[in-house]
Amino acid sequence: MKFAPIAYKLSNGIPVILDPMDIATTGMTVSFGVGARDEAPHEYGITHFLEHMLCKGTQRFPSPRLLKDNVFVNGGESNASTSTDEMQFYGRMLAEKFHVLAESISDRLQNSLFDEKVLENERGVILDELGRSRNSMDNQFYRHTVENVLVNTGFAHPTLGTPENIKSFSRTQVIDYMRRNISAKNAIIGISGKIDNPDALISSLEKLYGWIPSIDVAAPVPITVTPTVAHKSSPGKENIKLGIGFQDVWPWGLKNRYANKCVSIFENTFSGRLYENIRNQAGLVYGIGMSSFGDEFVTVNTIDTECARDKIESVVAKIAKTVNEVMITKPVNDAELARARMVKKYNAANFIEDSAARKRMLINFYRQFGLVYDFAKDQKLLDKVSLSDVIKNSRDYFSKPISMITMGAELNADLKSVWMDNFKGR
């Protein structure tokens, strides 16, 4: 399937990326670069509250049900989301009815009612959502991690906000926040799927979104990483969640694109070694792998697992020894490079066939670099990766101070000392 997206700009400066695909549907995302990290303390949760209210009725469709059914009965679906750095409205339609989705999102942004009764009702819904989030161990662990590793940054408070703020937001406050943060200067529109007439589509989008004002918005403040050791006890829990974090030595950027591609091969191999050594051979955990978090400037890579309390010291020691293995005694080999390359080609095939994934990548890449994502270049870089470059670009992967984050059963062990006793680095 081809990948040949083209970027346009509306008269107010909003970038529009059209990504034609040979499929029967068309998907659209209108993304604004504003999220929880941009909120002042008295506003924590307001971006998410605004997102909810922009889906609860307009002059044309004055109830949430009518607004949603307008898209659904025309053969489509729509939704919205808020994260630390983004608020987005998105959906997918049968191509012949795509105009319904484009009109619906525009209508919400321009003509939402912010009805007082609906706002009060939604206040309760969001409080319930916050309660469910606080009862989720995975969400709790993520919050525990970022609150300690990214302390005093915009990532250190939850997207959903606080109960006190949620209870206090007024209609005027939410509308004022929208007027200060919905701007053509932080907006990007991505459309992937069947596109028969790009010029006609751009003309239509100009009428629907050209009204968005081009007001100045605050630039994001890069996060700073604070290496730390932190445990949070959860009464009644027998297991312990563990995350061992390292700040990335190659920040994501165009000049580091090849280095990061090499590191991704290393990570694929290291993750496989962790699973083999700690799960398959030692039987210490059910699952273990790697993930990451951060912003467009800084990334923290993490080794993630969960185990019984009496096994946690053995797990940390075994992870440290696996680091020694991959860095010193048994570096990445040709077979592992070939395997990782094949896995990445499979993932690339999944990406190229997924309109939502294409849309997401195009928006994220353009927001960070002001360029259209070049899929072919990524694949050429992957083919270019050599074993020596994987080893060279990954040699400092574990060189920065670590964070050791745990949550669950009571913990008396000094895991940082366990790590240092078994970690030799390179």
Secondary structure as UniProt FT lines:
FT   STRAND          6..9
FT   TURN            11..12
FT   STRAND          15..20
FT   STRAND          25..32
FT   HELIX           36..38
FT   HELIX           41..43
FT   TURN            44..45
FT   HELIX           46..53
FT   TURN            54..55
FT   HELIX           64..72
FT   TURN            73..75
FT   STRAND          76..82
FT   STRAND          87..94
FT   HELIX           95..97
FT   HELIX           98..111
FT   HELIX           116..134
FT   HELIX           137..149
FT   TURN            150..152
FT   HELIX           154..156
FT   TURN            159..160
FT   HELIX           163..168
FT   HELIX           171..181
FT   HELIX           184..186
FT   STRAND          187..193
FT   HELIX           198..209
FT   TURN            210..211
FT   STRAND          229..233
FT   TURN            235..236
FT   STRAND          239..247
FT   HELIX           254..256
FT   HELIX           257..274
FT   HELIX           275..281
FT   STRAND          288..294
FT   STRAND          299..308
FT   HELIX           309..311
FT   HELIX           312..324
FT   HELIX           325..329
FT   HELIX           334..352
FT   HELIX           355..369
FT   HELIX           375..384
FT   HELIX           387..394
FT   TURN            395..398
FT   STRAND          403..408
FT   HELIX           415..422
//
